[in-house]
């Protein structure tokens, strides 16, 4: 898949979860999955994406995008998450 190729190209870990369930309903599956990754404590940043994602520029790394967004922040260490607009 393009997502797996992108992750491999940039040295990122990719987790695909087909088996999650949530007692709170399917909407909560993504939050439960992200929470498990956060609790594992192995990553500085986590990028959650649905299966309908379209990566249009594979040469741009998420690391660069994060750093570009944080360089203009007055308190970059206080930022816990970044949100983007849909195209």
C-alpha positions in Angstrom: 0.0 0.0 0.0 1.1 3.6 -0.5 0.9 4.2 3.3 3.3 1.3 3.9 5.6 2.4 1.2 5.6 6.0 2.6 6.3 4.7 6.1 9.2 2.5 4.9 10.6 5.3 2.7 10.9 7.6 5.7 11.7 5.1 8.4 8.4 5.3 10.2 6.6 2.5 12.1 3.2 1.7 10.7 0.5 0.0 12.7 -2.6 -1.4 11.1 -5.3 -2.5 13.5 -8.0 -4.7 12.0 -9.0 -6.4 15.3 -9.8 -3.6 17.7 -13.1 -3.3 19.4 -14.5 -0.8 21.8 -17.3 -1.1 24.3 -18.0 2.6 23.5 -18.8 2.0 19.8 -16.9 2.0 16.6 -16.3 5.7 16.6 -14.0 5.2 19.6 -11.8 2.6 17.9 -9.3 5.1 16.6 -9.0 6.8 20.0 -8.4 3.5 21.7 -5.8 2.5 19.2 -3.9 5.8 19.5 -4.1 5.6 23.3 -2.4 2.1 23.1 0.4 3.5 21.0 0.8 6.5 23.3 0.9 4.3 26.4 3.7 2.2 24.8 5.9 5.3 25.0 8.0 4.4 21.9 7.2 7.4 19.7 7.5 11.2 20.0 4.7 11.8 17.4 1.8 9.7 16.2 0.0 10.2 12.9 -3.4 8.7 12.8 -4.9 8.2 9.4 -8.0 6.4 8.1 -7.9 4.0 5.2 -9.1 6.6 2.7 -5.9 8.7 3.0 -4.3 10.0 -0.1 -0.6 10.9 0.1 0.2 13.1 -2.9 3.8 14.0 -2.2 5.8 11.1 -0.8 9.1 13.0 -0.9 7.9 15.3 2.0 8.4 13.7 5.4 6.1 14.1 8.3 9.2 15.0 10.4 9.8 18.0 8.2 6.2 19.1 8.3 6.2 18.9 12.1 9.4 20.9 12.4 8.1 23.5 9.9 4.9 24.0 12.0 6.7 24.1 15.3 9.4 26.6 14.3 6.8 29.4 14.3 5.3 28.4 17.6 6.2 30.6 20.6 6.2 27.5 22.9 6.9 24.5 20.7 7.5 22.2 23.7 3.9 22.9 24.9 2.3 21.6 21.7 0.9 18.1 22.1 -0.8 17.6 18.7 -1.2 19.2 15.3 -4.4 19.3 13.3 -4.5 19.8 9.5 -7.3 20.7 7.1 -8.7 18.2 4.6 -8.0 18.9 1.0 
